[in-house]
Amino acid sequence: MPFIESKISVKSTPEQQKTLKERLGQAISIIPGKSESWLMVDLQDEQKMYFRGDDSKPLAFICVNIYGSSDPDAFTRMTAELTKIYGELFNVSADHMYVKYAASTDWGWNGSNF
């Protein structure tokens, strides 16, 4: 049950959104046991964001939430892939993006909790 939420400071096109969804669907398999079949994605574009007091460059904040335990090595590989994806699609440089991970066994779906 992965959920990837991202905020970007730039406007995205429908084509970019579709490509993002597809590429995140492929990338999530980097984390053991995760697949696109359970992936939920949220993209919030045109967010007013500042980094180091500056808003002149594209920025991104990405949060990867997963059900289960963490895998630091997989998260490292996932960060590299997310950096590539958001850099190519939205021109966000690696030093203007944060990636946060959250792993929890407290998830609900379909009216009950796992």
QUIBELHU-V680816 format. One line per field, one symbol per residue. ss: DSSP state (H for helix, E for strand, L for the rest). phi: phi as a letter, one per 30 degrees, with the letter a starting at -180 (. if undefined). psi: psi as a letter, one per 20 degrees, with the letter a starting at -180 (. if undefined). Layout:
ss: ???
phi: ???
psi: ???
This chain:
ss: LLEEEEEELLLLLHHHHHHHHHHHHHHHHHLLLLLHHHLEEEEELLLLLLELLELLLLLEEEEEEEELLLLHHHHHHHHHHHHHHHHHHHLLLHHHEEEEEEEELLLEELLEEL
phi: .dbccbcbdcdccedddddeeddddddddddeicbddcdcbbbcchddbbbhibbdcebbbbbccbdjcdbeddddddddddeddddddbiddedbbcbccbcaccbcahiacd
psi: mqoopqpqirqqrhgggggggghhhghhihppjqrhhjppppporkpoqqpkjqkiqpqqpppopqpbrqnhghhghgggggggghgghjkpqhjkpqpqqppqjnqqqkjrq.
